Every structure is written in C-alpha cells, then in structure tokens.
Amino acid sequence: MNNRETDNLKIQSYCGKTLRENVEPPETIVESILWKEDAVMLLGSEKSGKSINAQQLLCCIVSGEPFLGIFKVKKVGPVVYIQAEGKRNEFVSRLNNMCLSIENFNDDMFLHIFKKYCPLNIPLVMEAIFEKIDAQVKIWKCNPICICVDSVYKAMEGDLNENKDIIAFTNAIDSLISRYSCSVILIHHDSKEWRDEKNKSTIERGDKGSYGSVFLRAYVDHILYLKMNRDKSRSFTCDTTRSGKTSADKLDLILIEPSPLLFQIKGDYTASCEMFKHQLKMHNRLSYSQLVTNTGLSEPTLKQASSILIKNKLISFENNGQNTRLFYLL
C-alpha cells in the first residue's frame, strides 16, 4: 500500500499523555436509554411491539418529547428508519396514529427508507443506503442522530448463526456509525425459551436470548428487552450495558392502540387520555361500553382517564337514566 491508500483506513493512534487525554464522555441522546455512537439491540419476541417501541423512541428524538413520558430527550434532531420487513403502508399508518399524541413532530426530520430484504453487508446495498441518507443530510445540514434497522434477519446476507456473517453485518453497522457519528438501533428477535426436561420447567433467557451467533450480542453496547406478558402487558428492561452507563429500571408497559398508538407506563394515563379525547372528537358522544369496544382499554382505565379529563374541563358527561355518555368540550 502507498501512503494515499493507508490514509483512507482512518486508523487512530495515540501514545503517552495524548492517549489518556484523548477521550470524551459519552453524549446522552435519550436519558438512560441511548447514547451517541452506540449500537443498541432492541430485543423481543414476535408481536411484542418492538417496531412500535422503536418508532416511538425515534418520534421522541424528532419532537423532544420524553420517551415513555419519563426519559428526557437530551438531543433533538433528525432520524432514519430503515424498514427491511413488513409493509410500507402499515408503517405509515402506525406513524400517523402515533403522531396523534406527539406534539412538535417534525415530518421533515424523519427519513423512512423501505426495501424488503435490505442486506447492509452487501456493498452495493450499503452504497445505495449512503446515497439516500447523504442526500437528506444535505437538506438537514446535519447528520442523523439515530438510525434504526428493522430488523436484523432481513437486513443481512448470510446465516444469523454464522460468526463470519454476523461480523460482516456488524462491520456494515460500524460504517453507518462512523460515517454519521450517530447511534444505531438494531431490532432483533429473541430465541425460543429453553426447556429443562429434567425439572420439567421453562427457562426464560431474557435479554441473553437473542437469536443466532453470540457475536451479535457481544457486539452491541446494550440491549433493550421487550417481553410480552400473559396479560398482554409488556416488561421493558435494559440490563445488559457497557461502560458503567446508568440504564433504565424494569418498567411495566401497556400498548395503547389504535389511535393514538404508543406504549405508556402502566398506571400513567397520559396516552389513555389522548385516546379518550380522540374517540370523542370522532364520535361526539360515547358511553363507557362503546369506548371499551373502540379502544380495547378496560373500563377502570377509561374511568380513571375520564376523571382526569373532567377535572381539567376537557370533557363532560350526561346521564339519560340508563347509562352515562361522555362528550368532548370544544
């Protein structure tokens, strides 16, 4: 290699005093959840809501609203969502429903890239991705803060169980992080629970149960784990971290759907209130039983939300002797 060729390798080297001085503390993007230039795995079982959870996180980065109502966004700016599975229309529909409860959402700061099967470890594909993002960077006049890849098994060429294929994939993710100085979220499926035949019991692997080569789990800086519970609630944890970063405690979440669409912490009625208002705006007057049917929420949850809205003079009610009907105060 000549000097020009080696210059393109961008290998860093430091020694002596310069070595110990050349360090910066990690820049927080979302408190206890996401840091600059980190690779994060969002892990969960099928239908647990991983994609919705990731969409909600990116919407908060774009808008500056706290993630799940409690995790402060420290850096607001553009994001990229690379969708390699599912249908584009479904993604857009989810985003529209999610934005019903998110103020200050800036559409121009959300870049959606869609291609079913998008192997990032194929150079031609990665060059096409770079081209799309680079064009948007010129408009934004800044790099994206976060890029989400949904999901790993549809965004790589090769076998998830082959270490060499995983290394090629993670090298591609490193090139995204290096090029844009951003964080990357990798949506991934967990493997099936282990069965202990001797003790006739099921062993839950939690955030250690990512499917495929251990090299993928070893690569990421931390793992966000979304588990579906029997009562359809979810457990959200961030136990596997590096560098002594403060991670999120275990949270119990419920999924509010379809309009607005988002996760909320169990016992927090903010999203339920938004869903309540949306239904009343659409239908004028509704009973609790009609609201239960339309929203899928339990009557106690709806009554708690209605008490908050009535107290804030946003809705009112009428009683015709048979049932109570609520309406929105314009």
C-alpha positions as a printed Julia matrix, in Angstrom:
330×3 Matrix{Float64}:
   0.0     0.0    0.0
   1.13    3.54  -0.67
   0.56    6.48   1.68
  -2.63    7.56  -0.07
  -4.19    4.12   0.33
  -3.3     3.86   4.02
  -4.73    7.35   4.68
  -8.17    6.01   3.75
  -8.04    3.38   6.53
  -8.63    6.07   9.18
  -6.79    4.09  11.86
  -6.34    6.17  15.03
  -3.23    6.01  17.18
  -2.29    7.8   20.43
   0.52    7.41  22.91
   1.64    8.81  26.25
  -0.17   11.8   27.7
  -2.13   12.31  24.49
  -3.6     8.81  24.85
  -5.15    9.46  28.26
  -6.33   12.96  27.36
  -7.96   11.99  24.09
 -11.29   10.83  25.49
 -14.75   12.32  25.72
 -17.6    11.17  27.97
 -20.49    9.54  26.08
 -23.04   12.08  24.91
 -26.57   11.22  26.04
 -29.32   11.23  23.42
 -32.17    9.78  25.5
 -31.63    9.61  29.24
 -30.81    6.05  30.45
 -31.71    4.63  27.01
 -29.49    5.86  24.2
 -26.0     7.38  23.81
 -24.18    8.83  20.8
 -22.34    6.32  18.57
 -23.75    3.35  20.48
 -25.09    0.22  18.81
 -28.22   -0.89  20.68
 -30.22   -4.09  20.28
 -33.98   -3.84  20.8
 -34.81   -7.45  21.52
 -38.16   -9.15  21.96
 -40.46  -11.95  20.92
 -42.74  -11.92  17.91
 -45.68   -9.5   18.27
 -44.24   -7.91  21.42
 -44.27   -4.5   19.73
 -40.56   -3.96  19.04
 -41.15   -1.91  15.89
 -43.76    0.28  17.59
 -41.43    0.81  20.54
 -38.6     1.84  18.19
 -40.88    4.16  16.19
 -42.0     5.82  19.41
 -38.38    6.31  20.51
 -37.44    7.92  17.18
 -40.54   10.14  17.24
 -39.45   11.4   20.66
 -35.96   12.21  19.34
 -37.54   14.19  16.49
 -40.02   16.04  18.72
 -38.12   16.32  22.02
 -40.95   14.7   23.99
 -39.82   12.39  26.83
 -39.73    8.72  25.84
 -42.46    6.82  27.71
 -43.18   10.11  29.46
 -40.16    9.91  31.79
 -36.9     9.56  29.81
 -35.74   13.03  28.77
 -34.5    13.59  25.24
 -31.16   15.37  25.54
 -30.56   15.82  21.82
 -33.36   16.63  19.36
 -32.83   16.18  15.63
 -33.25   14.03  12.51
 -33.56   10.24  12.46
 -33.54    7.45   9.86
 -35.71    4.33   9.93
 -34.58    1.5    7.6
 -37.53   -0.87   7.19
 -36.5    -4.22   5.72
 -39.65   -6.21   6.5
 -43.41   -5.7    6.61
 -45.43   -3.27   4.53
 -44.7     0.4    3.97
 -48.39    1.36   4.27
 -48.62   -0.28   7.68
 -45.58    1.66   8.85
 -47.05    4.96   7.67
 -50.42    4.16   9.24
 -48.72    3.42  12.57
 -46.73    6.64  12.34
 -49.85    8.69  11.64
 -51.64    7.18  14.65
 -48.59    7.67  16.86
 -48.31   11.34  15.89
 -51.82   11.99  17.24
 -50.28   12.03  20.73
 -46.9    13.61  19.92
 -46.65   17.37  19.82
 -43.97   19.18  17.78
 -43.39   16.19  15.5
 -41.3    17.41  12.56
 -42.06   15.31   9.46
 -39.06   16.73   7.61
 -36.7    15.29  10.23
 -37.93   11.68   9.84
 -36.4     9.78   6.9
 -38.02    6.43   6.14
 -36.11    4.02   3.86
 -38.07    0.98   2.71
 -36.82   -2.12   0.94
 -37.98   -5.62   1.71
 -34.8    -7.57   2.34
 -32.09   -4.93   2.58
 -28.74   -6.7    3.25
 -26.47   -3.98   4.58
 -23.41   -6.24   4.41
 -23.66   -6.2    0.6
 -21.55   -3.2   -0.55
 -23.92   -2.27  -3.4
 -26.86   -2.09  -0.99
 -24.92   -0.08   1.58
 -23.81    2.4   -1.08
 -27.47    2.89  -2.03
 -28.35    3.5    1.63
 -25.49    6.0    1.96
 -26.77    7.8   -1.13
 -30.28    8.18   0.33
 -29.06    9.39   3.72
 -26.38   11.68   2.28
 -28.98   13.42   0.1
 -31.1    14.1    3.19
 -28.08   15.22   5.23
 -27.53   18.0    2.68
 -31.1    19.18   3.3
 -30.88   18.81   7.1
 -27.39   20.37   7.16
 -26.53   17.87   9.89
 -26.15   14.12  10.38
 -28.95   11.92  11.72
 -28.88   11.43  15.48
 -30.13    7.86  15.3
 -30.62    5.18  12.63
 -32.96    2.24  13.27
 -32.61   -1.06  11.35
 -35.81   -3.15  11.32
 -34.95   -5.94  11.54
 -31.61   -7.79  11.67
 -32.64  -11.02   9.93
 -33.96   -9.07   6.9
 -31.08   -6.59   6.84
 -28.19   -9.0    6.36
 -26.92  -11.54   3.85
 -25.96  -14.91   5.3
 -26.77  -17.04   8.32
 -27.52  -15.49  11.72
 -25.74  -18.45  13.32
 -22.53  -17.99  11.31
 -19.97  -15.83  13.1
 -18.35  -14.65   9.86
 -21.72  -13.44   8.52
 -22.51  -11.6   11.74
 -19.07   -9.97  11.69
 -19.7    -8.77   8.11
 -23.05   -7.35   9.21
 -21.67   -5.59  12.29
 -18.87   -4.14  10.15
 -21.58   -2.59   7.99
 -23.27   -1.14  11.08
 -19.91    0.27  12.18
 -19.65    2.03   8.83
 -23.03    3.72   9.5
 -21.93    4.83  12.95
 -18.55    6.06  11.68
 -19.95    7.92   8.67
 -22.68    9.8   10.57
 -21.42    9.77  14.2
 -24.88    8.52  15.17
 -26.34    5.78  17.32
 -27.89    2.69  15.71
 -30.81    0.62  16.98
 -30.99   -2.98  15.75
 -34.4    -4.62  16.09
 -33.96   -8.34  16.64
 -35.95  -11.43  17.65
 -35.22  -13.49  20.71
 -34.86  -17.26  20.56
 -37.35  -19.71  22.0
 -37.34  -20.37  25.73
 -35.21  -23.25  26.92
 -36.95  -26.32  28.26
 -35.39  -28.03  31.25
 -36.68  -31.58  30.74
 -35.09  -32.82  33.95
 -37.0   -30.39  36.16
 -39.94  -30.07  33.72
 -39.65  -26.3   33.68
 -39.2   -23.46  31.19
 -36.13  -21.27  31.42
 -36.56  -17.7   30.31
 -33.34  -16.34  28.81
 -34.41  -12.67  28.85
 -32.01  -10.26  27.17
 -29.46  -13.1   26.86
 -31.77  -14.93  24.46
 -31.04  -13.16  21.17
 -31.34  -15.49  18.2
 -28.19  -16.54  16.35
 -24.47  -16.06  16.88
 -23.28  -14.79  20.25
 -21.09  -12.37  18.28
 -24.12  -10.14  17.63
 -24.98   -9.89  21.31
 -21.31   -9.29  22.14
 -21.13   -6.5   19.55
 -23.85   -4.2   20.87
 -23.26   -1.69  23.67
 -26.5    -2.53  25.42
 -29.74   -4.42  24.98
 -33.28   -3.13  25.43
 -35.56   -6.09  26.11
 -39.31   -6.03  25.49
 -41.19   -9.02  26.85
 -44.84   -9.84  26.22
 -46.61  -10.94  29.43
 -49.63  -13.21  29.69
 -51.96  -10.28  30.41
 -50.76   -8.56  27.18
 -48.76   -6.01  29.16
 -45.04   -5.73  28.4
 -41.94   -5.66  30.56
 -39.25   -3.25  29.36
 -35.73   -3.67  30.72
 -32.19   -2.53  29.97
 -29.93   -4.83  31.98
 -27.06   -5.55  29.59
 -24.9    -2.4   29.4
 -21.27   -1.41  28.98
 -19.07    1.4   30.27
 -20.97    1.82  33.53
 -23.78    3.8   31.94
 -26.92    4.27  34.01
 -29.63    2.14  32.45
 -33.41    2.07  32.81
 -35.03    0.07  35.59
 -37.62   -2.56  34.71
 -40.89   -0.96  33.6
 -44.34   -2.43  33.06
 -45.88   -1.07  29.86
 -49.25   -1.26  28.15
 -49.81   -0.7   24.45
 -52.41    1.92  23.59
 -53.92    1.33  20.14
 -55.07    2.03  17.53
 -55.4     5.83  17.83
 -53.19    7.12  19.29
 -50.67    4.3   19.02
 -47.94    4.16  21.65
 -46.61    2.44  24.74
 -47.25    4.01  28.12
 -46.08    3.04  31.58
 -48.72    1.06  33.4
 -50.56    3.45  35.71
 -49.73    6.52  33.6
 -52.94    7.73  31.99
 -51.49   10.35  29.62
 -51.84    8.21  26.48
 -55.23    6.86  27.63
 -56.47   10.44  27.93
 -55.3    11.23  24.41
 -57.02    8.13  23.09
 -60.17    9.06  25.01
 -60.23   12.59  23.52
 -59.6    11.26  20.02
 -62.6     8.91  20.2
 -64.91   11.63  21.5
 -63.79   14.03  18.77
 -64.63   11.39  16.16
 -67.97   10.2   17.55
 -69.27   13.16  19.59
 -70.97   11.17  22.38
 -69.99    7.72  23.61
 -70.78    5.5   26.59
 -68.1     3.69  28.59
 -69.07    0.37  26.95
 -68.7     1.92  23.5
 -65.32    3.34  24.48
 -64.2    -0.08  25.73
 -65.14   -1.56  22.34
 -63.48    1.23  20.34
 -60.25    1.45  22.32
 -59.67   -2.03  23.74
 -58.91   -0.45  27.13
 -60.53   -1.67  30.33
 -63.43    0.3   31.85
 -61.45    1.13  35.05
 -58.65    2.6   32.92
 -61.15    4.65  30.91
 -62.9     5.89  34.03
 -59.59    6.98  35.51
 -58.76    8.82  32.29
 -62.21   10.43  32.18
 -61.87   11.7   35.74
 -58.63   13.45  34.76
 -60.22   14.97  31.64
 -63.34   16.09  33.51
 -61.2    17.67  36.22
 -59.27   19.57  33.54
 -62.58   20.62  31.92
 -61.77   18.97  28.62
 -64.76   16.61  28.53
 -68.15   16.45  30.2
 -70.9    13.86  30.6
 -74.64   13.42  30.53
 -76.8    10.78  32.15
 -80.06    9.76  30.44
 -81.1     7.42  33.23
 -79.71    4.28  31.63
 -76.03    4.95  31.04
 -73.54    7.78  31.13
 -72.42    9.29  27.85
 -69.36   11.46  27.59
 -68.61   14.24  25.12
 -65.72   16.5   24.23
 -65.85   20.18  25.14
 -64.89   22.14  22.02
